[in-house]
Amino acid sequence: MKEQSKIPTSKVQRAAKFVKTGAKVGGNYVKHYAKKAVNPSLSKDELHADNARDIYDSLSELKGSALKVAQMMSMDKNMLPAAYQDKFSMAQYSAPPLSYPLVVKTFQQFFKKNPSDIFDTFTKSAVNAASIGQVHQATIGDHKYAVKIQYPGVANSVKSDLKLVRPFAVRLMNLNERDLDHYMEEVETKLLEETDYHLEVQRSVEISEACSHIPHLNFPKYYPQYSSDRVITMDWMEGKVLKEFIKTQPDQETRNRVGQAMWDFYDYQIHTLRQVHADPHPGNFIIDDHGNLGVIDFGCVKEIPDQFYDPYFSLIRKDMLTADSELERRFKELQFIYDEDTEEDKAYFSGVVKDLMELLGKPFHQEVFDFGDDRYFAEIFKMGEVISESKKFRTSQRSRGARDGLYINRTYFGLYNILNELGAVVNTTKPEWAAKVVA
């Protein structure tokens, strides 16, 4: 893949890139409607493909928060047409990398040394490049390291990038702008945290140590002496990312083992640690030759406050979904409905959310759940379409759903999607208080 020798870092340079991309997208629409005037049956497939290419090419050059938002959108299969999903998912682990001179410049800035002064060997080309940073392989003696280097200017452009990417997000996802405003502060906070590599190392060590008892789960060791504000050094983990692993056609036992490790990892974080690795995209996991799951990125961690945890996870109880008065109180706590809503709106939003939570809670209502059942995921996608196409959701005068739910919902959708791709059958462990009422 062609390397970049520079990244636009100033607000003016980055804004100019967005303006140029917006002009391209506008031109694509003009071209599409000109063709449609001649051929009224023309679909939007070509338009989507052209726009996806132009937007991704621009965001991948800018990198940082704008590209991260595209990656986040690609994780929800209901959110975007297939052309956008395919392109934006590249941000997970195959974005265009930076050239070696820029890597050296970062090392000089934070270590006053070149990579070759610290490591015996250091790959000049990145082995993996994503939205916030890229990874190089290094060695000292026989020991292999993964060295993650943050792109220049990423930390300083989070706020301005989110303002620039907002019009694209509204149009592509058909969002209610009030919902977008409601969640934008949460997104900004998490993206700023992802650029804080000292915080990432701290969380990586804490969570990996706390989860070290979980079978078939591996974590790298981190090396603060080779890390800094913009560099993280950890053990190199041998293995394959999810797509490569699935191509090997692993047997069902191995798929189940990997899936169980992933379920147990998330179950323990959410219900015991009350903080969770909230970026479950396939590029953040490595599967070794023995079917063990490695977790390699703790940049995005969501701490779960009690005032959200208690009402939200009470909804996985079957009895809660039939307790109307109690359910209404929980929905108000979670900001799905409001006292000021009309009775019609209360009934509508409560009904949709109840159906959605009943659907997402299905794995908790069984001792063993087959995530390879595509019929279940077809139901989820259908429900997602109902919500995304709902006029009431789009035109609501109030945002629907507590801000804390953004990354928790994202976590569960990401987890379920990965387990579905694995085709894993999982023992759905759950908190003791939930197990007593959902069995």
C-alpha positions in Angstrom: 0.0 0.0 0.0 1.3 3.5 -0.9 2.7 5.3 2.1 2.0 8.9 3.1 4.9 11.3 3.5 2.8 13.9 5.4 -0.6 14.4 7.1 -2.6 17.7 7.0 -2.4 18.8 10.7 -3.6 22.4 10.8 -7.4 23.2 11.1 -7.2 25.1 7.8 -5.5 22.2 5.9 -8.0 19.6 7.3 -11.0 21.8 6.7 -9.9 22.4 3.1 -9.7 18.6 2.6 -13.3 18.2 3.8 -14.5 21.0 1.5 -12.7 19.3 -1.4 -14.3 16.0 -0.5 -17.7 17.5 -0.2 -17.4 19.0 -3.7 -16.5 15.5 -5.0 -19.5 14.0 -3.3 -21.7 16.7 -4.7 -20.4 16.0 -8.2 -21.2 12.3 -7.8 -24.8 13.2 -7.0 -25.0 15.5 -10.1 -23.6 12.7 -12.2 -26.0 10.2 -10.7 -29.1 12.3 -11.3 -28.0 13.1 -14.9 -27.8 9.3 -15.6 -31.1 8.7 -13.8 -32.8 11.2 -16.1 -31.9 9.0 -19.0 -32.4 5.7 -17.1 -35.1 6.1 -14.4 -34.6 2.6 -13.1 -30.9 3.3 -12.2 -30.1 2.2 -8.7 -27.8 4.1 -6.3 -25.2 1.4 -6.2 -22.7 3.3 -8.4 -23.4 6.5 -6.4 -22.7 4.8 -3.1 -19.5 3.2 -4.5 -18.2 6.5 -5.8 -19.0 8.4 -2.6 -17.6 5.6 -0.4 -14.3 5.7 -2.3 -14.0 9.5 -2.3 -14.9 9.9 1.4 -12.7 7.0 2.5 -9.7 8.2 0.4 -10.0 11.6 2.0 -10.5 10.4 5.6 -7.7 7.9 5.3 -5.3 10.7 4.3 -6.5 12.8 7.3 -6.5 9.9 9.7 -7.4 10.5 13.3 -10.9 11.1 14.6 -12.5 11.5 11.2 -11.3 8.1 10.1 -12.2 6.6 13.5 -15.8 7.7 13.1 -15.9 6.0 9.7 -14.6 2.8 11.3 -17.2 3.0 14.0 -20.0 3.4 11.4 -18.7 0.3 9.5 -19.3 -1.9 12.5 -23.1 -1.5 12.4 -24.4 -3.4 9.4 -27.7 -1.5 9.5 -26.1 1.9 9.5 -24.7 2.2 6.0 -25.1 0.7 2.5 -22.7 -2.1 1.7 -20.3 0.0 -0.3 -19.6 2.2 2.7 -19.3 -0.7 5.1 -16.7 -2.4 2.8 -14.6 0.8 2.4 -14.9 2.1 5.9 -14.0 -1.2 7.5 -10.6 -0.9 6.0 -9.9 1.7 8.7 -9.7 -1.2 11.2 -6.3 -2.5 10.1 -5.4 -1.5 6.5 -5.4 2.3 6.3 -2.5 3.9 4.2 0.5 4.0 6.5 3.0 6.8 7.2 6.4 6.8 5.7 9.4 5.9 7.8 10.9 9.4 8.0 7.7 10.5 9.9 8.1 7.6 12.3 11.7 8.6 12.9 10.6 12.1 13.6 8.1 10.9 16.3 10.9 8.9 18.0 13.2 11.8 17.9 10.6 14.0 19.5 9.8 11.7 22.4 12.9 9.6 22.9 15.6 11.9 21.4 16.7 8.7 19.5 16.0 6.8 16.3 14.2 3.5 16.4 17.5 1.8 15.5 19.1 3.3 18.7 16.5 1.5 20.9 15.8 -1.8 19.0 18.1 -4.2 17.2 15.7 -4.4 14.3 12.7 -2.2 13.4 10.5 -2.6 10.2 10.6 0.5 8.1 7.2 -0.2 6.7 4.2 -0.6 9.0 2.8 -4.1 9.4 -0.6 -2.7 10.3 -2.2 0.8 10.0 -5.5 1.9 11.5 -7.2 5.2 12.2 -5.2 6.6 15.2 -1.9 4.9 14.7 0.2 2.2 13.0 2.2 -0.7 14.2 5.8 -1.8 13.4 7.6 -4.9 14.4 10.8 -4.6 16.4 13.2 -6.9 18.1 15.8 -6.8 20.9 17.7 -10.0 20.8 15.2 -12.8 20.1 12.3 -11.0 21.6 9.7 -9.5 19.3 7.8 -6.3 20.0 4.8 -4.5 18.5 5.5 -0.8 18.5 2.4 1.4 18.0 3.0 5.0 16.8 0.3 7.6 16.9 -0.1 9.8 13.8 1.0 13.4 14.0 -1.7 15.9 14.9 -4.3 13.4 15.8 -4.6 14.4 19.5 -5.0 18.1 18.6 -7.6 17.7 15.9 -10.3 15.7 17.7 -12.7 18.5 18.4 -12.3 20.2 15.0 -12.5 16.9 13.1 -15.8 15.9 14.7 -17.3 19.2 13.7 -16.1 18.7 10.1 -17.3 15.1 9.8 -20.7 15.9 11.3 -22.5 16.8 8.0 -21.3 13.5 6.4 -22.5 11.5 9.4 -25.9 13.1 9.4 -26.4 12.5 5.7 -24.9 9.0 5.5 -26.7 7.6 8.6 -29.9 9.6 8.3 -29.6 10.6 11.9 -31.7 12.8 14.1 -29.4 15.8 14.7 -30.5 16.0 18.3 -29.3 12.5 18.8 -26.0 13.3 17.2 -25.5 16.4 19.4 -26.5 14.4 22.5 -23.8 11.7 21.8 -21.1 13.9 20.3 -19.6 14.8 23.7 -19.3 11.1 24.6 -17.6 10.4 21.3 -15.2 13.3 21.7 -14.3 12.2 25.3 -13.5 8.7 24.1 -11.5 9.8 21.1 -9.4 12.1 23.3 -8.8 9.2 25.6 -7.7 7.1 22.6 -4.9 9.6 21.9 -3.7 9.4 25.5 -1.2 6.5 25.2 -0.1 6.7 28.9 -3.8 6.1 29.9 -4.0 3.3 27.4 -0.9 1.5 28.8 -2.4 1.9 32.4 -5.8 0.5 31.4 -4.1 -2.3 29.3 -2.1 -3.5 32.3 -5.1 -3.2 34.8 -7.7 -5.0 32.7 -5.3 -7.7 31.3 -4.2 -8.5 34.9 -7.8 -8.5 36.1 -8.9 -10.9 33.3 -5.8 -13.1 33.4 -7.8 -16.0 35.0 -10.1 -16.4 31.9 -9.2 -19.6 29.9 -7.9 -19.3 26.4 -7.3 -15.5 26.7 -3.9 -13.9 26.1 -2.7 -10.4 26.5 0.7 -8.8 25.6 3.1 -7.4 28.2 3.6 -3.7 28.0 6.9 -1.9 28.2 6.7 1.7 29.7 10.4 2.2 29.2 9.9 2.0 25.4 6.6 3.9 25.5 5.7 7.6 25.5 2.9 10.1 24.8 2.7 8.9 21.2 4.4 5.5 21.3 3.3 2.2 22.9 5.5 -0.9 22.9 4.1 -4.3 23.8 4.9 -7.9 23.1 4.4 -9.1 19.5 1.5 -11.6 19.5 1.7 -14.3 16.9 -1.6 -15.3 15.2 -4.2 -14.3 12.7 -6.9 -11.6 12.7 -10.5 -12.8 12.4 -10.8 -12.9 8.6 -7.6 -14.8 8.2 -8.5 -17.2 11.0 -11.9 -18.0 9.4 -10.2 -18.6 6.0 -8.3 -21.5 7.6 -11.7 -23.2 8.1 -11.3 -24.0 11.8 -13.4 -26.8 13.3 -16.4 -26.0 15.4 -14.7 -26.9 18.7 -12.0 -24.2 17.9 -14.6 -21.6 16.9 -16.5 -22.3 20.1 -13.3 -22.0 22.2 -12.5 -18.6 20.7 -16.1 -17.4 21.0 -16.3 -18.6 24.7 -13.1 -16.7 25.6 -14.5 -13.6 24.0 -17.9 -13.9 25.7 -16.2 -14.5 29.1 -13.9 -11.6 28.6 -16.7 -9.1 28.0 -19.0 -10.7 30.6 -16.3 -10.2 33.3 -15.4 -6.7 32.3 -19.0 -5.4 32.2 -20.5 -7.1 35.3 -17.5 -7.4 37.6 -15.0 -4.7 36.6 -17.7 -2.2 35.4 -15.4 -1.0 32.7 -15.1 -2.5 29.3 -12.9 -2.7 26.1 -15.5 -0.8 24.0 -13.9 -1.2 20.6 -14.7 -4.8 19.6 -13.8 -4.7 16.0 -11.9 -7.7 14.4 -8.7 -5.8 14.1 -8.3 -5.7 17.9 -8.0 -9.4 18.3 -5.4 -12.0 17.3 -6.1 -15.8 17.3 -3.1 -18.1 17.7 -2.6 -21.6 16.3 -3.9 -23.2 19.4 -7.3 -21.3 19.3 -6.4 -18.8 22.0 -7.7 -15.3 21.8 -5.3 -12.3 22.1 -6.5 -8.8 22.9 -4.2 -6.1 21.6 -5.8 -2.7 22.0 -7.2 -0.9 25.1 -7.4 2.6 23.6 -11.2 2.8 24.0 -12.4 1.8 27.5 -15.9 2.7 28.7 -16.4 3.0 32.5 -20.0 2.0 33.4 -21.6 4.2 36.1 -24.1 2.6 38.5 -26.9 4.9 37.5 -26.7 3.5 34.0 -25.7 -0.1 34.8 -28.6 -0.8 37.1 -31.6 0.2 34.9 -29.9 -0.9 31.6 -29.0 -4.4 32.6 -32.2 -4.9 34.5 -33.8 -5.1 31.0 -32.1 -8.4 30.3 -34.5 -9.9 32.9 -37.5 -11.6 31.3 -39.7 -10.6 34.1 -38.8 -6.9 33.7 -40.1 -6.8 30.1 -43.6 -7.7 31.4 -43.6 -5.4 34.5 -45.2 -2.4 32.8 -45.0 0.2 35.6 -41.4 -0.8 36.6 -40.4 -0.9 32.9 -41.7 2.6 32.4 -39.6 3.9 35.3 -36.5 2.2 33.8 -37.2 3.6 30.4 -37.4 7.1 31.9 -34.1 6.6 33.7 -32.5 5.6 30.5 -34.0 8.5 28.6 -36.0 6.4 26.1 -39.1 8.2 27.2 -39.8 11.5 29.1 -42.6 12.7 31.3 -43.3 15.5 28.7 -44.0 12.9 26.0 -47.5 12.4 24.7 -49.1 9.1 25.6 -48.8 8.1 21.9 -45.1 8.8 21.9 -44.5 7.0 25.2 -46.3 3.9 23.8 -44.4 4.0 20.5 -40.9 4.5 21.9 -41.5 2.1 24.8 -42.8 -0.6 22.3 -39.8 -0.3 20.0 -37.2 -0.3 22.8 -39.0 -3.2 24.5 -38.9 -5.3 21.3 -35.2 -4.4 20.8 -34.1 -5.2 24.3 -36.1 -8.5 24.2 -34.2 -9.4 21.0 -30.8 -8.4 22.2 -31.4 -10.2 25.5 -32.1 -13.5 23.9 -28.5 -14.9 24.5 -29.0 -14.2 28.2 -32.3 -16.1 28.3 -30.6 -19.4 27.4 -27.8 -21.4 28.9 -26.2 -22.0 25.5 -26.6 -19.7 22.5 -25.8 -20.4 18.9 -24.4 -17.1 17.5 -24.0 -18.7 14.1 -27.7 -18.7 13.6 -28.1 -16.1 10.9 -31.9 -16.0 11.4 -31.3 -14.3 14.8 -29.1 -11.7 13.1 -31.6 -11.2 10.4 -34.1 -10.2 13.1 -31.6 -7.7 14.6 -30.9 -6.1 11.2 -34.6 -5.9 10.5 -35.2 -4.2 13.9 -32.3 -1.8 13.1 -33.9 -0.9 9.8 -37.2 -0.2 11.6 -35.5 2.3 13.9 -33.3 3.9 11.2 -36.3 4.4 9.0 -38.7 5.5 11.7 -40.0 9.0 11.2 -40.7 9.4 14.9 -37.1 8.7 15.8 -35.8 11.0 13.1 -38.1 13.9 14.0 -38.2 13.5 17.8 -37.7 16.7 19.7 -35.6 14.9 22.3 -32.7 12.4 22.0 -33.6 8.8 22.7 -31.3 6.9 24.9 -28.8 7.8 27.7 -25.4 9.0 26.6 -23.7 6.1 28.5 -25.5 3.6 26.3 -23.7 4.7 23.1 -20.5 2.7 23.7 -22.3 -0.1 25.6 -24.6 -0.7 22.7 -21.7 -0.5 20.3 -19.8 -3.1 22.4 -22.6 -5.6 22.3 -23.3 -5.1 18.6 -19.6 -5.6 17.9 -19.4 -8.6 20.2 -22.4 -10.3 18.7 -21.2 -9.6 15.1 -17.8 -11.2 15.8 -19.4 -14.2 17.5 -21.7 -14.5 14.4 -18.7 -14.4 12.0 -17.1 -17.1 14.2 -20.2 -19.2 14.1 -19.6 -19.8 17.8 -21.9 -21.7 20.2 -21.4 -20.1 23.6 -22.3 -20.9 27.2 -23.8 -17.5 28.1 -22.6 -16.9 31.6 -24.4 -14.0 33.3 -24.4 -12.2 36.6 -25.9 -14.2 39.5 -28.7 -11.7 40.0 -29.7 -12.1 36.3 -29.3 -15.9 36.2 -31.9 -16.4 38.9 -34.6 -14.7 36.8 -33.8 -15.4 33.2 -33.3 -19.2 33.1 
